[in-house]
């Protein structure tokens, strides 16, 4: 996926989950933060950020932060981007564990959850839930960066879908390059880590892909190993 009208700025401070102050071309702007996670290692004063300019006159902010610098490389933090890149990848058959699908639909309800994708591939019918990953420590990508009841609910519902005969996949999109593996963030949310391991044991497919991040784009790249223990 590609962004339009991307500019670089310097973070002054994050005011709350949704709004930050950024210096852009020596002008201070209040901007939208496209991720409600904690992002403490990315959104701190004086760090470089990338922003996309909006042309929507009804918005209260003119820009949205889409990426932040870490060790001289960009980490995409746009929480909507993982779904967009996976939608493109599924249509092009780039997720090898699923292949090129015959039918693909976004935002499909199952039980009490709404999964990101429903697909059909020959006789196979399945659901995919996508999770964006922005946290990296010592070349290991990790999710979540804050406790996630919603994420745990998705895992439980995916187990139910598998029990009913669907193929179930939880796909972690690592919004950066340079990670050698993915693991759930047990320190932050041990319940989610336990549920994810149980889901894998019950037949849910757990996979992770990294991404190529440039100033104006994000594209899925390679599968990386997943460690659930």
Secondary structure as UniProt FT lines:
FT   STRAND          6..14
FT   STRAND          19..24
FT   TURN            25..26
FT   STRAND          27..33
FT   TURN            40..42
FT   TURN            45..46
FT   STRAND          48..53
FT   TURN            57..58
FT   STRAND          63..70
FT   TURN            71..72
FT   STRAND          73..76
FT   TURN            79..80
FT   HELIX           81..91
FT   TURN            92..93
FT   TURN            96..98
FT   STRAND          103..110
FT   TURN            111..112
FT   STRAND          113..121
FT   TURN            122..123
FT   STRAND          124..133
FT   STRAND          135..137
FT   TURN            138..139
FT   STRAND          140..143
FT   HELIX           149..163
FT   TURN            164..165
FT   STRAND          167..174
FT   STRAND          181..184
FT   TURN            186..188
FT   HELIX           190..201
FT   TURN            202..203
FT   STRAND          205..214
FT   TURN            215..216
FT   STRAND          217..227
//
